[in-house]
Amino acid sequence: LGSSGLVKLEAGVVSKLTLCRPKKLNSLSLPMIHDLRKIYADLPQTRILMLDGEGRALCAGGDVAEVRQGV
């Protein structure tokens, strides 16, 4: 979980996932998006997935700089 920027998961009917890229305002990288999809697929009991972000931003969107680099 930690390598892509997703750090903490509290699982249940309501699950909470924390994004951890505060220097990038928690912008979503491609590995993070892949991990999000896999994590959600592995939580069949979850009806609500709450996203949280470390630092001052929840999520700035997609990481444009990473896409430009072709990552």
Sequence and secondary structure as in RCSB ss.txt:
>XXXX:A:sequence
LGSSGLVKLEAGVVSKLTLCRPKKLNSLSLPMIHDLRKIYADLPQTRILMLDGEGRALCAGGDVAEVRQGV
>XXXX:A:secstr
 GGGTEEEEE SSEEEEEE  GGGTT B HHHHHHHHHHHHT TT SEEEEEESTT S  SB HHHHHHT 
